[in-house]
Amino acid sequence: MELSILFLPLAASIISGFFGKYIGDRNSELVTSILVSISAFLSIFVLYQVIFNQYEENIVIATWINSGSLDVNWSMLIDPLSAVMLVVVTSVSSVVHIYSIGYMSHDPHKPRFMAYLSLFTFAMLMLVTSDNFLQLFFGWEGVGLCSYFLIGFWFKKESANAAAIKAFIVNRVGDFGFALGIFLIFYLFGTVNYDEVFQQVPSMSAAGVTPFLDKELLFLGINFRAVDLICLLLFIGAMGKSAQILLHTWLPDAMEGPTPVSALIHAATMVTAGVFLVVRCSPIYEYSELALNVITIVGMTTAFFAATVALVQTDIKKIIAYSTCSQLGYMFFAAGVGAYNVAMFHLFTHAFFKALLFLGSGSVIHAFKDEQNINNMGGVWKKLPYTYALMIIGTLALTGFPFLSGFYSKDAIIEFAYLRGNSTGFYAAGIGIFTAFLTSIYSWRLIFKTFHGEYNNKIIKIEETHESPLVMLVPLIFLSIGAVFAGFVFKELFIGYEAANNFWKNSIFFLEPLSKDHPPLWFLILTPTLVILSIPIAYYLFVKNKKLPEQIATINKPLYNFLINKWYFDELYDVLFVKSSKKIGLFLWKFFDLKIIDRLGPDGISGIIKKFSIKANKFQSGFIYQYAFVMLLGFSALLTFLIVK
């Protein structure tokens, strides 16, 4: 049964990808959707077994590498952490597959699209069920490859190709650090299997024992403790995959792909791989205070940065993309303060309401015939009542409105950061509260400008807008159930007082138990109060007095330009890396390639041969007496040579 979870999506991908033109579009859609849905139901059953029967298993599929001390298998590790990820990946993937039947109905390449979705699902499942770092890296690179295929699915669009290449290259930067981290793990521990690595960490760091992990290693001219260097290198990989600040620039551009891709890859699955990596490696991270502090700072900076940029975006999908970036920041700074289980809880709840918002935005785009600018929408809440209601649910959950899923998980992150008790924790909690307020403002801005006010589209008449078909609405309804109830139902299981012992067990390691104290009452009610107050504020700004935001932007023009240009990260990278790389490339091409290699190599040799051939050609005059004269000279020279000898 467990292996079926892994290989049904792979089978779906093979059938649709290689035989789609024979079985037809509709059969490709049905086969992929059914097989991935079966995988989702089996994953739910596995999670049930883990929760109620304490089921854990490591199923060896095949031997992969057995050379010297390197012994690596293809395995399927079932434990609480992987079981949660199985449900997240397969449930969101199955919903996206079904939704795509309606959304991609007019696309001529449906079998290829469905094959990519299923292949991505398989790669992600390989990632989360691995029991060693090499299999993890295989899945890691697999989802990166599939994201390249899916972002650039409409390959005739230049912007889609550019976005796919950008995502691929930026992720390679992170993956290089990740690969170095794996190499260092094998160098220090002699193995890449989780159990063998994690068991050696405490003994290597224990007092009274030679602190092997405390020895200093020189890297880029800086001395690092071995454990710090391992953790930082792994985190660089996580930063790339989870779009944290400095390596985040690919995520908004990735919205060039079809909307179902945004929901699958950039909301619930691939971008959470970095969070999963940090949580899975908690037995290492718990011994590196430096790495945890770096994770906290990067996470809270990303959360704040992305929220500020989302305030001024006009593309409906990019607003939600920056929201994803911000929420991933929350997950990371939860892990950074040691609350790994809270990070996983927010990952779990976030999957439902963010996928709901992405697919809901796809429903809006579908109604507006591919229009994505929220300034060209408005006044359609009566025309799209179901989409409107479902996106309201997703927005309430995202903003942390009381008693919806985001309220339980996001507020728990802020509370645990506060209870950390150090300056980093207090700083993260403060940034988290302010970011929650900004999140609520930009989320309601999206709702009000999309569905309320005057109808602003001058190309499409309001009568032409229409509600999405049932095949697109049913997945939204399923996700809305998770957005409403996932937090309340799973709160005690994931982050209750005994969750570390009763549910997570050995899948998450805590060097010190999490605090059981409660923050003061004023702190507990601060975030929900700001979230509730933001609704009338946003309504006034974007419905009642729509000129006020424009006036504020005009008065604060430098700040507005700073935000609309996304803190100028793309421009900075363009100057530092893109343009300089192009200049170096042109120099190497024109000087070394053309003037040296080609001139002295193929062009030079061919030129010499050409000159000799032209000279030799002059000997071929066509006159018999000249040929006879040459033969006579040759015969005379040969005869002279023989006589003299």
N, C-alpha and C positions, 0 to 999 in steps of 0.2 A: 504493500500500500504506500509506504513512504517513498519508494523509488518512483511510483507513479506520479507523485507530486512533481518530481524533477523532470521526468522524461515525457510526460504528456504535452507540455508546452513545446518541447523540442520536436516531438512528432508532429504537432500542429504546424510548426514553422516549416518543416521539411515538406509536408503534404501541400501546404499553400504555396510555398516558394517554388518547388520543382514541378508540381502537378496542377497548379492553379489554372493554367490555360486549358487543361484537359477537363477539369471538373467544373469550371465556371466560377464566376464571381460569387454568386450566392452560396454555393457549396463551400467555397473557401472561407467565407465569413462564418458559416454555420460550424464547420469543422473546428476552426481555431477557437471560436467562442465557446463551444461545448467542451472541448478538451481542457481549456484553461479554467472554465467554470468547475469542471470535475476536480481539477487540481485545487481549486479554492475550497470546495466542500471537504476534501480530504485534509486540507491544512487546518480547517476549523476543527475537524475531528481529532487531529493530532494535538492541537492546543487544548482541547477538552481533556484528552488523556494526560497531558502534562499537568494540567491544573488539578484534576481530581484523582488521578492515579499515580502522580509523581513519575510519569513515564520519561525515561531518558535512554538514548541509544546512540551508538556510533556505528553506522552501517558502512562497511568497507565495500565499495563497488568494484574496484580493481586496483592492482598495484601500478603505480605510475613510474616512480624513479627509485631505484635501489642501487646506489653507487657509493661505496665507502660508508661514511657515517650518515650520508643523506638518504633517508628512507621516507618516501612520500607516497601516500595513497590517494586515490579518488575516493572520497568518503562523503557520507551524509550524516552530519552531527545533529542529533535532535536533543535540544535542551530548552529551558524556558526562553532564553534569548532568541534562539533560532526559530522556535515555534511561533513567537510573537511576530517575527519578521516574515515568516512564511504566510501568516494570515494577512498581514499588511500588503505584501507583494501580490499574492494571488488574488485576493479579493478586489483590490483596486484594478489590477490588470484585467480580470474578468469583466468588471463593470465597463472599463474603457473599450474592451473588445466589442461588447454589445452596443455601446454608445456609437462606436465607429461605423456600425452597419448603417445607421441613419445619417451621421455627419458626413461620411465619405461616399454617400450614395451616388454622387455625380462624378466621382473620380474614376478615370479609366484604368487605374492600376491598383485596384483594391486587393487582389491576391498578394501582391508584393508588400503592400502596407501591412496587411494582417500577418504576413510571414515575419516581417521585421518586429512587430509587436510581440509575437510569440517567442521569437529568438531572444529578444531583450529579456523577457520574463524568465526564460531558461537560464540566461547568464546571471541574472540577479539572484535566482534561487541557488545557483552554484556558489555564489559569493557568500550568501548568508548561512549556508549549511556546511561550509568547509570546516575541516578540523586542523588545517595547517595554513601557513601564510602563502604557499605557492598556489594552492587551489583558490584561495582568496584572491590572489593577484590575477589568476586566470579569469575569474568572474568579474573582477574589477576592470580589466581590459576589455572583456566581452561587452559589458554594458556601455563602456566608452565607445567601442566600435558601433554598436547598435544605435547609440545616440547620434553618432555621425550620420548613419543611414537615415534616421528618422527626422532629424532636424533639416537635413538636405533632401528630404523626400521629393519635394517639388524642385527638382534639380534644374529646371529651366528658368527658375527665378535666380537672378544673380545674388540677391540679398540672402536667399536661403543657402546657397553654396558658401557664401562668405561666412554666414553664421555657423554652418557646420564645421568649416575649417577652423574658425576661431575657437569653437568649443573643443575641438580635437587637440589643437596646439596648446591651449591654456591648461587643459587636463594633463597633457604630457609633462608640463612643468611640475605639477604636483606628483604625477606618477613616477617621475625620476627620483624625487625625494623619497617616495614610498619604497621604490626598489632598493635604494641605498639603505633604508631602514631594515629591509628584509635581509640584505647581504650582511649587515652588521649583526643582526640577530644570529644568523648562521655562524658567523665568525666567532662570536662570543659564546654561544650556547652549543654549537655543533649540531643543531637540529632546527627545523622550522615547524614542527608540530606543536600545537597550542599547549597541550598537557605537559609535554616535556620542557617547554620553555617556561611556562608559568610556575612549574614546580621548582625550578632552579632559582627563580628570582629571589625568594625570601632568603635562601641560604647564602646567596651571593651578596646580599645586602645586610646580613645579620651582623650585629656587633660581636666582636671577638673572632670573627672569621675574616680572612683576607677579603676586603671589600672589592671584589672583582668588578662589580658594576660601578663602584665609586672611583675606579682608576680613570685618569684623565686621558682623553684622546684628542689629538689635534685635528681639527676640521675647519677648513677655510681660514687658517691662521689663528683660530680661537681654541682654547682648551675647554673641553666639555667633559663632565662625568659621563661615563658610558651609558648609564640608564637615561640621563637627560638627552643625550644625542639620539638614542634609539627612539624615544618618545617624540622628540621634535621632528625627526625625519618622517615618522609615521604620520604625524599631524600635518605635515606639508602635503602629503597625499590626500588626507582628509579635507584640507582646505580647498584643494583643487576640485575634488568630486562634489563637495558640499557648498561650493561657491562662497567661501568666506572672503572677507575683504582682502584685497591685493590679488586674489585669484578668482574674483567673482564676475569679471567682465563678460564671461561667456553666457551667463544665465539669461539676462534680459534679451540678448540677441537671439537666443535659442527659440524665442517665441515665433520665429519665422516658420517653424514647423507647424504641421496641422495641430489644432487644439487638443485632440485626444493625446497627442504626444506630450504636450505640455502637462496634461493631467497625470499621465503615467510616469514620465521621467522626472519632471521638474516639480513635482508636488509630493509624491508619496514614496518613490522608490530610489532611483539612482542617487539623487541629491542627499538622501538619508544614509547612504553607504558610509560616508565619513563619520557620522555620529555613531553608527553601528561599529565601525572599526575602533573608535576610542573606547566605547563601552566594552567591547569584546576584549580589548587589551587592558582593562582596568587593573589586572594583577601586576602589570608593569607600571602603568601611570601612577598608581598609588605610592610608588617609591620615588617619584620625580615631582617635587614641589615646583620646580622651575617650569616644567612642561604644563602642569595644571594651571599655574598662574598665567602662562602665555595663552592657553586655551580660553581661560576666563576673559582675558583682555580682548583677544581677537573676537570671541563670541559676542560680547556686549558691544564692541565697536561696530561689528557687522550689523547687529540688530538695530542700532541707532542710525547708522549710515543708510541702510536700505529703507528704513521708515521715512527718513527725511526726503530721500529721492522720490519715493512713491507719492508724496504729497503733491507733486507738480506734474507727474506723468499724465499723458492723455490717452495712451494706448491701453485699452482695458486689460489685455493680457500682460502687458509689462507692469502694470500696477500690481497685479496678482503675483507676477514673477518676483518683484522686489519684496513683496510681502513674504513669499517663500524664503527668500534670502534672509529676511529679518527673523523669521521664526526659527530658521536653522541656527541663527546666532543665539537665540534663547536656549536651544538644545545644547549647544556647545558650552555656554557658560554654566549651564546646569552640571554638565560633566566636569567642567573645570573646578567647581566648588565641591566635587566629590559626590554629587547626587546623581549617579549614573542611572538609577532606576527612575528618577523623575524625568531625566532626559529621554528615556525610552517611553515613558508615559506620554510625554508631549509629542514624540514622534508618532506614536500610535494614534492619538486623537487627531493630530494635525493631518494625517493621511486622509481622514474622512472629510473634514470640512474644507481642506484645500483642494482636494480632487473635486468636491462638490462645486466650489467656486470656479475652478477652471472649466469644468464641463458646463456649468451654468453660463459662463461667459461665451463658450462655444455656441450655446443655444441662442444667445443674444446676437452673436456674429452671424449665425445662420439666418436669423430673422431679418437682419439688416443687409443681407446679401454681401457678406464679407467685409462690412465696415467695422473698424476696430476703434475709431476715435470717439471717446465718450462725449466730446463736444458736438458731435454730429448725431447724437441720440436724444433721448429725453421724452417724457410724456407717454410712454408705452406700457405702463404697468397694467393697464386694463386690457391691452392687446396681448400681453404675455403674462397672464396671471399666475400660471404654474411656475414658470421660470422665475418670475419675480418673488413669489413666496419661498421658493427653494433657495434662491440666492440670499434672501433675508435671513434664513436659518443659517446658511454658511457664514454670513457676515457676523451674526450674533455670536456664533461659536468662535470665529477667528478673533473677535475683539475681546473675548473673555466675559461676555455677558453672564450674569449670575446663573448658575445651575446648568449651563450648557457645557459641552466637553472642554472647550478651550479655557473656561473659567477654572476648572479643577486642575488642569495640567500647567497652564501658564502661571497662575497665581502660586502654585506649589513651587515652581522654579524660583520665583521672586522671594518667596518665604525662606526657602533653603539657602539662597544666597545671603539673605539677611542673617540667618542663624549661623552662618559660617563664622561670623564674629570678627573677621579681620578686615582690614581696609579694602582689600580687593572685593570681598563679599559685599560690603556696604555700598561700594561704588557700583558694583554690578546690579544690586537691588535697586538703587536709585535710577540708573540708566534704564533698567527693565520697566520700572513704573512709568517713567516719562515716555519710553518707546510704546508702551501699551496705550497711552493717551494718543500718541501720533497715529498708531495703528487704527484706532477707532475713528479718528478724523478722516484719514484717507480711504478707509473702507466705506464709510457712509458717504463720502464724496462720490465714490464710484456708484453707489446705489442711487443717490439722488440725481446725479447728472445723467445716469443711464435711463432711469425709469420715471423720474418726476420732472416737473417744470414744463417748459414748452418743447414741442417737437422741433428739432433743429436740423433735420436732414433735408437738404434741398434737392437731392437726387432721387431718393426713394420716398414715395408717398406713404403716409402712415397707414393707409388702407392696405398697402402691399406687405406690411409686416405681419407675421403670423407666428403662432405658437409652434414649437417643435413637435415632431411626431412622437408617438408613444414609445418607440424603441429608444429614443433619446431621453425621454422624461423618466422612465422606470429606473434606469441607473441613478438618476439624480435623487429619486425618492429613497432608494436604498442607502445612498451616501448620507442623505439628510437624517436618517435614523441613527447612523453612527455618529453624526455631528451632534445630535441631541443627547444620546444616551451613553456613548462610549465612556465619557468621563465619569459619570455617576456610577455606572456598573463596574468599572474596572479600577476605580480609585483605590479601594482598600487592598485589592490584589497586587497592584503595581507599587504603591507608595505607602501602604499602611505600615504601622509600627513593626509588624512581624513579617513584612513582605520580603525582606532580605533573606530571612531564614525559611519561610514557608513556601515562597514561590520562586524567587530568583536563585536561591541556593548557591551553587558554585559557579553559575554562569556569569555572575557579577561579583567582583571582589571588593570588599570594604576593609581597608586597613584599620580604620576607626569607625565605630558605629555612627550612623547619622544622628544628629541631635533630635531629641524627643520634646524639646521645649516648644512653646508657642510664641510667635511674635506678639507684640502688644496689639490690642484691639484696634487702635487707630491705624496701625499699619495694615491690618487685615482688610479693613473697609476702604482704604485709600484707593487702591487700584479699581475695584468695582465702581466706586463713586465717580472717579474720573471717566470710566468707560461709559457710564450712564449719562453723565453730563455732556459728554462729547456728541451725543445724538442730536439734542436741540441746537447745539453750537453749529454742527455741520449742516443741519437743516436751514438755519438762518443764513449761513455763509453761501450755500450752494443752491438754495431754492428761493428764499425770501429776499435776500439782498445780494444778488449775484455780481454786482459791480464791486462790492467790498473786497473780494479776493484779488480782483484786478488792480484795485487801488493799492492794496497792501504790496502786491508784486511790483508795482510801479515805484512806490516809495522805497522799497528794499530791492532795487534792481540788481545790485551786485550779488546779494544773497540768492535772489531768484535765479540769476544766470548760473550761479555756483551749483544750485540744486538741479536745474533743468539740464545742465551738462554733466550731471552725475559725479559731482566733485572733481571733474576733469581727469578722471582716471584714464579714460580712453585716449584723450589728447596727450596726456603725459606718457603713456605707453607708446603712443604713436611716435612721439619725438625720441624717446629713449631707446626703443627697441625696433619698431617697424621701419622708420625712415633711416636710422643708422644701419640696420641690417641690409636695407636696399642699397645704400651707398657702398657698403663693404662688398656686397654681392656684385654690383656693377663694376667696381674697381677690380675685383678678382677676375671677373669675366673679361673685361676689356684689356686689362694688362697681362695677367697671368695666362688666361685661357687663349685669347686671340693672339697677343703679341709674342708670347713665349712658347706655350705648349703647341698651339696650332702652327705657329710660324716655324718652329724648329722640328715639330713632329710631323703630322700627316700632311699639312700644307707645304712644309719645306721639302720633304722627301718627294712628294708628288711634283713639286716645281722643278727639282733637280732632274727627275726622270723625264719630265716633259722637255727640258732643255736638251738633254742628251738625245732624246728621240727626234727632236727637230734637227739637230746636227747630223744624226745618223741617217735621217731621211734624205739628206742632200747627196749621200752616196748612191742612192737609187735613182740614177739619171735615165735609165731605159735604153742607153746606147750600148750595142754589143761590143764595139771596139774598146770602150772604156772598161767594160767587164773583163775583156780578154787581156787588156793591158795590166789590170790589177792582178789577174791570175798569173800573168807572166812574172810580175814583181814578186808575188808570193812564192812562186816556184823557184825563182832565182835566189831569194833569201833562204829558202829551205835547203837548196842545193849547196849554197855557200856554207851554211851552218854544218851540214853533214861532212863537207870536205875538210873544213877547219878542224872539226872534232877528230 
